[in-house]
Amino acid sequence: MTLFVNNLTNVDVSVWSPQYGLQGASWHVDVELDGELGEDGMLFDFGDVKPWIKSRLDAGLDHTLLVPTHAPGVGVEECSEGLHVTAELPYPFEVRAPRQSFTLLPWAEVTPERLGDHLSAELSKRPPPRVEAIRLRLREEFPEGAIYTYSHGLKHHAGNCQRIAHGHRSHLRIWRDGQRDLELEALWAARLDNSYLVDDADVTNPRELEQPLKVKYRSAQGLFRIKLPRERCHQLPTPTTVEHIASWLAEQIAQSTGGDIRVQAFEGIDKGALAQARRP
Ligand SMILES: Nc1nc2c(c(=O)[nH]1)N=C([C@H](O)[C@H](O)COP(=O)(O)OP(=O)(O)OP(=O)(O)O)CN2
């Protein structure tokens, strides 16, 4: 017998890509379980499937930086913060952070297909009673309209969102004077795509010309540092919560186009914030 649960949870991560650099990713998680029925006629109670799978993903790769350690130019070494990850292609990049902030994968690149197979094999090693095999599929959402990925860190967050390089793949909707403006959505999604969003307060070298941008903060999980080219970053005057991202975007867009601007900024799948701004 096979049991399935679609959209069991979402996974939000940053991925280092030798082609695109630091990318955010948000995947739906679909699950199949093979096994024998118990006397209660169930393979595994649906009420137990979600916490069993979600707890293992949340304790593992969710909200980490996925690092393909066999990608050209990627280096990993221990350091006082935990791990020091460096990369050279497509741009110079480095992160120092507690070990739990990273998922190291001995691959040349990370794809959702290969990651799903990897997670399936890992979870199938110690399955629940009566379950013989577990298959996970990581699936991107393909909503209509503009979508972009970003990475960030929320140093005040009590959970894993405090990690300096976790990310999201997010839908962006913009209304100008009450009408959806698809051109503005495409323009701003392109401007933000594969960027790093950072709170000014966490930048240690604010002088505009110096490269790379240096970010550092200490939070509950430890000391975090990241360095990457300024042109890959957008600095906000606030923490990069989705509420502040939505307000910052509404202000930026209103300043550049004028009019009554309404922004629906998603943070990953099916949640986010709405903000408005008006300029003459
Ligand atoms: N009100 C807000 N709450 C949270 C924000 C935010 O911007 N505004 N941001 C975060 C983190 O960025 C975190 O990465 C969000 O992660 P996500 O997986 O999307 O949220 P959860 O882990 O809480 O949801 P799951 O259903 O467990 O995936 C946190 N909160």
PDBQT file of the ligand as one rigid body, heavy atoms in Angstrom, charges set to zero:
ROOT
HETATM    1  N1  LIG A 301       5.421  38.432  10.720  1.00  0.00    +0.000 N 
HETATM    2  C1  LIG A 301       6.524  37.832  10.264  1.00  0.00    +0.000 A 
HETATM    3  N2  LIG A 301       6.918  36.639  10.768  1.00  0.00    +0.000 NA
HETATM    4  C2  LIG A 301       8.038  36.040  10.280  1.00  0.00    +0.000 A 
HETATM    5  C3  LIG A 301       8.796  36.635   9.260  1.00  0.00    +0.000 A 
HETATM    6  C4  LIG A 301       8.369  37.909   8.748  1.00  0.00    +0.000 A 
HETATM    7  O1  LIG A 301       9.021  38.498   7.867  1.00  0.00    +0.000 OA
HETATM    8  N3  LIG A 301       7.243  38.459   9.280  1.00  0.00    +0.000 N 
HETATM    9  N4  LIG A 301       9.895  36.018   8.753  1.00  0.00    +0.000 NA
HETATM   10  C5  LIG A 301      10.297  34.844   9.229  1.00  0.00    +0.000 C 
HETATM   11  C6  LIG A 301      11.491  34.203   8.624  1.00  0.00    +0.000 C 
HETATM   12  O2  LIG A 301      11.947  34.927   7.502  1.00  0.00    +0.000 OA
HETATM   13  C7  LIG A 301      11.280  32.780   8.179  1.00  0.00    +0.000 C 
HETATM   14  O3  LIG A 301      12.230  32.449   7.192  1.00  0.00    +0.000 OA
HETATM   15  C8  LIG A 301       9.927  32.480   7.565  1.00  0.00    +0.000 C 
HETATM   16  O4  LIG A 301      10.016  31.084   7.393  1.00  0.00    +0.000 OA
HETATM   17  P1  LIG A 301       8.809  30.205   6.959  1.00  0.00    +0.000 P 
HETATM   18  O5  LIG A 301       9.255  28.804   6.856  1.00  0.00    +0.000 OA
HETATM   19  O6  LIG A 301       8.193  30.789   5.765  1.00  0.00    +0.000 OA
HETATM   20  O7  LIG A 301       7.883  30.350   8.208  1.00  0.00    +0.000 OA
HETATM   21  P2  LIG A 301       7.681  29.253   9.271  1.00  0.00    +0.000 P 
HETATM   22  O8  LIG A 301       8.917  28.425   9.393  1.00  0.00    +0.000 OA
HETATM   23  O9  LIG A 301       7.185  29.873  10.497  1.00  0.00    +0.000 OA
HETATM   24  O10 LIG A 301       6.500  28.406   8.610  1.00  0.00    +0.000 OA
HETATM   25  P3  LIG A 301       6.466  26.856   8.365  1.00  0.00    +0.000 P 
HETATM   26  O11 LIG A 301       5.038  26.570   8.022  1.00  0.00    +0.000 OA
HETATM   27  O12 LIG A 301       6.927  26.197   9.621  1.00  0.00    +0.000 OA
HETATM   28  O13 LIG A 301       7.401  26.615   7.212  1.00  0.00    +0.000 OA
HETATM   29  C9  LIG A 301       9.624  34.173  10.344  1.00  0.00    +0.000 C 
HETATM   30  N5  LIG A 301       8.446  34.857  10.782  1.00  0.00    +0.000 N 
ENDROOT
TORSDOF 0
